[in-house]
């Protein structure tokens, strides 16, 4: 089986693989632990987790640290009691709760209670429960009758789009109906409209990212359907489609309305779309390894990337990308669980080695993390030659990497020769070592919360503790003992946490108003329950948080419970000018006032809340900063293709594998010989003057690469992407654009 990529240029866009991203981070799903049916009756106690623990000693605690704990005053306790709201969903036997925030600051929360079912199955008489809150989860009303008590497919959940649009997908028998059923709402679930579809959905409907009336859907037969009136009418766009995704609203002319297809390239092995870049890997010869081609103009021209080739046993993975730059992981041969990380230029053509032995586990999970609370900061783990995992951090978009500093309040002891902080990532979460990944938010400048261990390397034999950084990862403090669930509220002015209990019940929430330096604890219920999750409105603007879980009813059946704590009545004072201070980001050397704080060519001075100020930023809070340019140094440059910078160094040295070789690149169909001094300016770096390596490029006109007709630029899209599916790529011009994957099956002759 071979895949064909079809690009219809205009309204819709491209191909990502499986499920659409319509939920957009506004939906949280909680699962109730399955009960032990061998006892003949339901029990509320979760099954003991014994994965990986049989016959092994329990983890020990890491190096000690002290954290501040302040008791609640009686007055504070009373205020919180008056603003804590508990809801029990009596008689609800759903195994899943899907919680979705609708709109921005509307206070509307929809909760769908349902259970998992095979896609092709149908439960006669089965129904879901739909609840609605208009006060940020303090109270809920059962509105199941508004959708005729219909069973809603758990794997589709609640689809929310721009504004107050909502779509629910009913689960109905495919063999008895010519098409599926959806319920649509334009008023955040206050009312719903019943719509009969002319097809059965294969995956959730995908909204256009700006216009909620524009919808794209994929049928179980592989047909792509388009609606321009929020689902009232549907038009079939194409048959044999495998996957798709919305993109920019770009119109093109075509004389035959998309009847003509132009092939870009054949023998494609895999493809993807992220940031400003469309890309594919290709086997140019059946016996040759794969190479990568990139386009920064939406597929109008493709150029071969200067990257190591990959065999069929290896893989490429895009870690992150934006309009200027890509982070690319190239797998090492064999089952090594590591590879090499590369960074691109702003065209996606020149790639430079950024980090060797980058960890990528057997499930193809990477610990690579973008610290969004400070520009240019990335965090990841590497697998060193001694077999140990160690954390490294970059403050200049992968230009240089270094180990994390030891937390200031942690003492490793005299027996430990190397003492650094190491952060648990996706690899640890998959192995159930930690419940959450590192957390940062663009509105909470400099704030990072993460699980980690302190010592020579990342240790699974130590209990993970919670650490906090207030300056984007330069300095850290141990703040909470043991694993926790945590959330950032009020743009960083408030942090909340609940201790992770695998077997026990919870009743206590911890909160901090000084970025984790001191904590207060509040018992939010007299009846503890088994914890399912912590939920707060996306965007960090809210001051309330909900704790979800379940407890047994009198008949022994589990009952879903949510407790919402509103901190707005506890922290009543609005922040004023005296509560803020100026903070120079990336400041590490106050003795060098000219260079201190210079990262990616500029100094950034933020206005942020003082730690000792206990007040509310409020929903209207906007991050304020001013910038000034810096003189260029080597730190403003990446190592060019064929060069490499060792950890904790700034000099670029020629890689032994490329020594004495002529470096060539394919750019827009012409092959160039690249003469370089070994340095390339970091994309988006805005430094001026100072260090300036002598670069020279001698062009030799030779045909190469792939060209098509000119066209518009692309738009940002996707997260981490892996490539391992054969495809054929075809470009089509039509008035309302879609990128999609068309399936073609060849019979053996």
WOPEWO-V43978 format. One record per backbone hydrogen bond with DSSP energy under -0.5 kcal/mol. NH is the residue of the N-H (numbers start at 0). CO is the residue of the C=O. If there is no record, write none. Layout:
nh=<NH	NH>
co=<CO	CO>
This chain:
nh=<1	2	3	4	5	5	6	6	7	7	8	8	9	11	12	23	25	27	29	31	36	38	39	46	49	52	53	55	59	65	67	69	76	77	78	79	80	81	82	82	83	84	86	88	89	91	92	94	95	96	97	98	98	99	100	101	102	104	107	108	109	110	111	112	112	113	113	120	123	125	127	128	130	131	132	135	137	140	142	142	145	146	147	148	149	151	152	155	156	158	158	159	160	164	165	166	167	168	169	169	170	171	175	176	176	179	181	182	183	184	187	189	192	194	196	196	201	202	205	206	207	207	211	213	214	214	215	216	218	219	221	223	224	225	226	229	231	234	236	237	240	241	244	246	249	249	257	258	261	262	263	264	267	268	269	271	273	275	276	277	278	279	280	281	282	283	287	289	290	292	293	294	299	301	302	304	305	306	309	313	316	317	318	318	319	321	326	327	327	328	329	330	330	331	335	338	339	340	341	342	343	344	347	350	350	351	352	353	354	357	358	359	360	363	368	370	370	371	373	376	377	378	379	381	382	383	383	386	389	391	392	393	396	398	401	403	403	407	409	410	411	415	416	418	419	419	420	421	423	428	429	430	431	432	433	438	443	444	445	446	447	448	449	451	452	454	457	462	464	465	466	467	468	470	471	473	476	478	479	484	486	488	489	490	491	492	493	494	495	496	497	499	500	501	505	508	509	510	511	516	518	519	521	523	523	524	527	528	529	531	532	534	539	544	545	546	547	547	548	549	550	552	555	558	559	560	561	562	563	564	564	565	565	566	566	568	569	570	571	574	578	579	580	582	584	584	586	587	591	592	595	596	597	598	598	601	602	604	605	605	606	607	607	609	612	613	614	615	620	623	625	627	629	631	631	635	636	637	639	642	643	647	648	652	652	654	657	658	658	660	662	662	664	665	666	666	667	669	670	671	672	673	673	674	674	675	679	681	684	685	687	690	694	695	697	698	699	701	703	705	707	713	717	720	722	726	727	728	729	730	731	733	733	736	737	738	738	739	739	740	741	741	742	743	745>
co=<743	725	741	727	3	739	4	729	5	737	6	731	11	736	244	20	22	98	96	94	34	35	36	33	47	49	49	52	460	408	516	518	72	73	74	75	76	77	78	79	80	563	561	559	87	88	90	113	113	29	111	27	96	109	25	107	100	102	101	132	99	130	97	110	128	95	111	117	121	122	149	112	110	140	108	106	134	131	129	140	142	143	144	143	146	149	168	152	152	156	166	157	164	161	184	158	182	156	167	180	150	169	172	172	173	198	194	167	192	165	163	186	183	181	179	194	217	217	215	204	210	213	209	210	212	226	205	224	222	199	218	237	216	234	214	212	228	225	223	223	221	740	738	10	9	247	732	255	730	260	728	728	726	280	280	278	276	321	273	294	271	292	269	290	266	281	284	309	281	279	302	277	296	705	293	291	348	304	289	310	328	720	316	326	326	324	319	325	341	316	339	314	328	337	333	357	329	354	327	351	325	349	344	305	348	342	642	340	340	338	380	336	364	360	378	368	376	369	370	373	393	368	391	389	356	381	387	383	381	379	401	377	375	395	392	390	420	475	406	63	409	412	414	416	417	454	403	452	450	424	425	426	428	427	427	448	440	442	372	443	468	438	466	464	421	419	388	59	451	479	449	476	447	474	445	470	467	465	465	497	495	493	541	539	488	489	488	511	486	509	484	482	498	499	528	521	496	519	494	513	67	510	508	506	521	506	525	505	549	547	547	545	536	564	534	562	532	545	560	529	558	556	552	550	88	548	86	546	84	544	562	82	563	542	564	565	566	566	569	615	575	576	607	605	582	603	583	585	588	590	591	585	594	596	601	598	627	625	582	603	623	580	605	578	609	611	612	572	617	606	604	602	600	687	688	632	633	679	677	639	652	400	645	643	650	641	654	654	655	657	660	673	671	303	664	669	665	666	701	664	697	662	671	672	695	673	637	635	681	599	629	631	692	674	672	696	670	699	668	301	299	295	272	317	315	267	2	264	4	261	6	8	731	734	7	12	244	5	737	242	3	739	239	1	743>
